[in-house]
Amino acid sequence: MSDIYSVMYDGINYYKHIMSSEEEEIAAELKSLLKECLTNNWGLKGLYLKYSNEIGYYVIEDNDRGHYSMRYGFPTKEKDDAFIKLLSDGSIRKGFSFELENRESLQQSWNENCKNEYDGRKFAFEYSLDLMCEKLGYIPESYIIHYESMMNFHHNIWKYDKEKKEFICKNIDD
């Protein structure tokens, strides 16, 4: 049986890494920035932000199998990169919560404007990108591209309009 307290990267178990006071200070600086920017309910519980001089910022998470793993997209040496990745994680969770809480009215609006079957991801992704724009002052292009590719997995009918800040749909029948 594998050790559940093992998060290996380049042959080193970073789960058991004990941060030096300098490393703790660097990690605390990013945590403080995140706390300033994000309110409580951002869905980032169960994530442990750490720092190592060797690999930079990394995040360990409790996964759904009772083990720990390094968060996708980590490690990174850049504080801004780590901040944006964690902001995007939280914003997409907030986006899906928003869609779920408002599904009835969103479906009604959808049915008035689009012939295609309802896809709640549109609203979750738009909400996520809006939050990122609100917190960063811009939307990173890589996230627009990522969400467009997720929306277009089955049919290439979606394009994000940066001026309107929404996904525009071409009806499948068109």
Sequence and secondary structure as in RCSB ss.txt:
>XXXX:A:sequence
MSDIYSVMYDGINYYKHIMSSEEEEIAAELKSLLKECLTNNWGLKGLYLKYSNEIGYYVIEDNDRGHYSMRYGFP
TKEKDDAFIKLLSDGSIRKGFSFELENRESLQQSWNENCKNEYDGRKFAFEYSLDLMCEKLGYIPESYIIHYESM
MNFHHNIWKYDKEKKEFICKNIDD
>XXXX:A:secstr
   TT  EETTEEGGG    HHHHHHHHHHHHHHHHH  S SS TTEEEEEETTTEEEEEEE TTS EEE TT  
BS HHHHHHHHHHHHHHHHHHHHHHHTHHHHHHHHHHH SS   THHHHHHHHHHHHHHHHSS  HHHHHHHHHH
HTSS S EEEETTTTEEEE  TT 
